[in-house]
Amino acid sequence: MRKFLMIALNTVALMSFAALAFAADGKMDAGALGLTCLAAAIGMAIAAAGCGLGQGMGLKAACEGTARNPEAGGKIMVTLILGLAFIESLAIYALVVNLILLVANPFVG
């Protein structure tokens, strides 16, 4: 539920500010560029915060699991590293979307 909320909040932040920026008459003026930069900054901040929380919770659970059952430490570590890689990929996807908004500007003619 928390992951869905963070994804929804990130999408709403990106689309609300970007929609204002791209509502211009096809020209990218300073105000539209400023709103696009604001949308990218807010979107990346939300994505980074969500990924940081997810990684912290995963590491906490791995430490607790290893403390309870030291023999399963190897399996827990492999699962932890795989999970952290998946979580970090979400932040990289958000970064790519933000870079597309800032550099390529696909909605501007």
VOBA-1610 file (N, C-alpha, C; in pm, whole numbers, padded with zeros to 5 digits, always signed):
BEGIN
Met+00082-00119+00000Met+00000+00000+00000Met+00086+00125+00000Arg+00194+00123+00081Arg+00282+00239+00089Arg+00353+00264-00044Lys+00394+00154-00111Lys+00461+00168-00239Lys+00366+00228-00342Phe+00243+00183-00343Phe+00144+00236-00437Phe+00120+00384-00412Leu+00115+00424-00285Leu+00093+00563-00251Leu+00210+00650-00298Met+00333+00602-00282Met+00448+00679-00327Met+00451+00691-00479Ile+00417+00584-00549Ile+00414+00589-00695Ile+00305+00685-00741Ala+00188+00679-00678Ala+00080+00770-00716Ala+00116+00915-00687Leu+00177+00940-00573Leu+00217+01077-00538Leu+00322+01130-00633Asn+00417+01047-00670Asn+00520+01086-00766Asn+00460+01119-00901Thr+00368+01035-00947Thr+00304+01058-01076Thr+00222+01186-01075Val+00147+01208-00969Val+00066+01330-00960Val+00154+01454-00959Ala+00264+01450-00885Ala+00353+01566-00880Ala+00415+01594-01015Leu+00461+01489-01083Leu+00520+01510-01215Leu+00419+01563-01314Met+00302+01503-01317Met+00205+01540-01419Met+00139+01675-01391Ser+00121+01711-01265Ser+00055+01838-01237Ser+00142+01956-01276Phe+00269+01951-01240Phe+00357+02062-01275Phe+00395+02058-01423Ala+00416+01939-01477Ala+00452+01930-01618Ala+00336+01971-01707Ala+00213+01942-01664Ala+00097+01982-01744Ala+00088+02134-01752Leu+00117+02203-01643Leu+00119+02349-01647Leu+00230+02399-01739Ala+00343+02333-01735Ala+00455+02377-01818Ala+00427+02355-01965Phe+00364+02245-01999Phe+00341+02213-02139Phe+00209+02268-02192Ala+00136+02342-02109Ala+00012+02403-02155Ala+00039+02530-02234Ala+00164+02566-02246Ala+00200+02685-02324Ala+00167+02661-02471Asp+00178+02764-02551Asp+00137+02756-02691Asp+00244+02695-02781Gly+00317+02599-02731Gly+00417+02530-02812Gly+00556+02589-02797Lys+00569+02697-02726Lys+00700+02758-02705Lys+00742+02735-02561Met+00866+02703-02544Met+00917+02679-02409Met+00974+02810-02355Asp+00892+02885-02285Asp+00940+03011-02228Asp+00999+02986-02090Ala+01044+03090-02026Ala+01112+03076-01897Ala+01020+03021-01789Gly+00893+03063-01790Gly+00799+03013-01690Gly+00772+02865-01705Ala+00756+02821-01829Ala+00731+02679-01854Ala+00853+02596-01818Leu+00971+02649-01849Leu+01093+02576-01813Leu+01108+02568-01662Gly+01072+02675-01594Gly+01079+02674-01448Gly+00985+02572-01387Leu+00863+02562-01441Leu+00768+02462-01389Leu+00814+02320-01420Thr+00877+02301-01536Thr+00930+02170-01569Thr+01042+02132-01473Cys+01129+02227-01443Cys+01237+02201-01347Cys+01181+02171-01208Leu+01077+02244-01168Leu+01014+02220-01039Leu+00950+02081-01034Ala+00883+02043-01142Ala+00821+01910-01148Ala+00927+01801-01140Ala+01038+01819-01210Ala+01145+01720-01207Ala+01206+01710-01068Ala+01224+01824-01003Ala+01283+01823-00869Ala+01191+01756-00767Ile+01064+01789-00772Ile+00969+01728-00678Ile+00955+01578-00705Gly+00947+01542-00832Gly+00935+01400-00867Gly+01054+01319-00822Met+01173+01373-00842Met+01294+01300-00801Met+01305+01295-00650Ala+01263+01402-00581Ala+01267+01402-00435Ala+01173+01296-00378Ile+01054+01286-00434Ile+00959+01185-00386Ile+01011+01045-00415Ala+01068+01025-00535Ala+01121+00892-00570Ala+01238+00855-00480Ala+01326+00951-00453Ala+01442+00922-00367Ala+01398+00894-00224Ala+01299+00968-00176Ala+01250+00945-00040Ala+01186+00807-00028Gly+01106+00770-00128Gly+01043+00639-00126Gly+01143+00526-00133Cys+01244+00542-00218Cys+01347+00439-00228Cys+01431+00431-00101Gly+01460+00545-00042Gly+01535+00544+00085Gly+01459+00474+00195Leu+01331+00502+00204Leu+01249+00433+00306Leu+01244+00283+00280Gly+01226+00245+00155Gly+01220+00103+00121Gly+01349+00030+00150Gln+01462+00094+00117Gln+01590+00031+00143Gln+01617+00020+00293Gly+01579+00122+00367Gly+01598+00117+00512Gly+01515+00007+00577Met+01392-00007+00532Met+01306-00111+00588Met+01357-00250+00551Gly+01407-00264+00429Gly+01462-00393+00387Gly+01587-00431+00465Leu+01674-00334+00487Leu+01795-00359+00564Leu+01763-00392+00709Lys+01664-00322+00763Lys+01621-00351+00901Lys+01571-00494+00913Ala+01489-00536+00819Ala+01435-00672+00824Ala+01546-00776+00805Ala+01642-00746+00718Ala+01752-00841+00697Ala+01837-00854+00823Cys+01864-00743+00888Cys+01942-00749+01013Cys+01869-00826+01121Glu+01738-00803+01132Glu+01659-00876+01231Glu+01655-01025+01199Gly+01640-01059+01072Gly+01638-01200+01033Gly+01769-01270+01059Thr+01879-01201+01032Thr+02011-01259+01058Thr+02036-01273+01208Ala+01988-01178+01286Ala+02005-01187+01431Ala+01925-01303+01489Arg+01810-01329+01434Arg+01727-01440+01485Arg+01778-01576+01440Asn+01830-01582+01316Asn+01874-01709+01261Asn+02007-01687+01188Pro+02118-01693+01256Pro+02248-01664+01192Pro+02285-01760+01079Glu+02233-01882+01084Glu+02266-01978+00979Glu+02204-01940+00844Ala+02096-01863+00846Ala+02030-01823+00722Ala+02083-01690+00669Gly+02194-01644+00724Gly+02249-01514+00686Gly+02284-01505+00538Gly+02337-01612+00480Gly+02374-01611+00338Gly+02254-01593+00247Lys+02148-01670+00274Lys+02026-01659+00192Lys+01960-01523+00209Ile+01962-01474+00332Ile+01902-01342+00357Ile+01980-01234+00284Met+02112-01245+00282Met+02196-01144+00217Met+02172-01141+00067Val+02159-01258+00005Val+02133-01264-00139Val+01998-01200-00171Thr+01898-01233-00092Thr+01765-01175-00113Thr+01767-01024-00089Leu+01842-00981+00012Leu+01853-00838+00041Leu+01916-00763-00075Ile+02025-00814-00128Ile+02094-00745-00237Ile+02005-00739-00361Leu+01935-00845-00390Leu+01843-00845-00504Leu+01730-00745-00484Gly+01673-00741-00365Gly+01567-00645-00335Gly+01615-00501-00342Leu+01735-00474-00289Leu+01790-00339-00295Leu+01816-00296-00439Ala+01858-00390-00524Ala+01879-00356-00665Ala+01747-00319-00732Phe+01641-00392-00702Phe+01509-00359-00759Phe+01460-00223-00711Ile+01480-00195-00584Ile+01437-00066-00530Ile+01517+00047-00593Glu+01646+00027-00608Glu+01730+00132-00667Glu+01695+00154-00814Ser+01649+00050-00882Ser+01611+00068-01023Ser+01491+00162-01035Leu+01404+00166-00935Leu+01292+00260-00939Leu+01341+00404-00935Ala+01443+00431-00856Ala+01499+00566-00851Ala+01567+00601-00983Ile+01630+00504-01046Ile+01694+00529-01175Ile+01589+00556-01282Tyr+01475+00484-01279Tyr+01368+00511-01374Tyr+01313+00652-01355Ala+01297+00695-01231Ala+01250+00831-01205Ala+01351+00933-01256Leu+01478+00905-01240Leu+01582+00995-01290Leu+01576+01005-01442Val+01557+00893-01509Val+01548+00894-01656Val+01427+00976-01702Val+01313+00959-01637Val+01194+01037-01674Val+01220+01185-01652Asn+01284+01220-01542Asn+01314+01360-01514Asn+01412+01417-01614Leu+01512+01340-01654Leu+01606+01389-01755Leu+01538+01407-01890Ile+01444+01320-01923Ile+01368+01337-02048Ile+01287+01465-02042Leu+01224+01491-01927Leu+01147+01615-01913Leu+01237+01738-01925Leu+01356+01732-01869Leu+01444+01849-01868Leu+01519+01870-01999Val+01565+01763-02061Val+01654+01776-02176Val+01581+01760-02308Ala+01505+01654-02323Ala+01445+01624-02452Ala+01318+01703-02477Asn+01241+01732-02372Asn+01114+01804-02384Asn+01027+01749-02498Pro+00978+01626-02484Pro+00905+01562-02593Pro+00771+01630-02625Phe+00719+01714-02535Phe+00589+01775-02559Phe+00600+01911-02625Val+00721+01959-02646Val+00740+02092-02706Val+00779+02073-02852Gly+00710+02144-02937Gly+00734+02131-03081Gly+00854+02202-03133
//
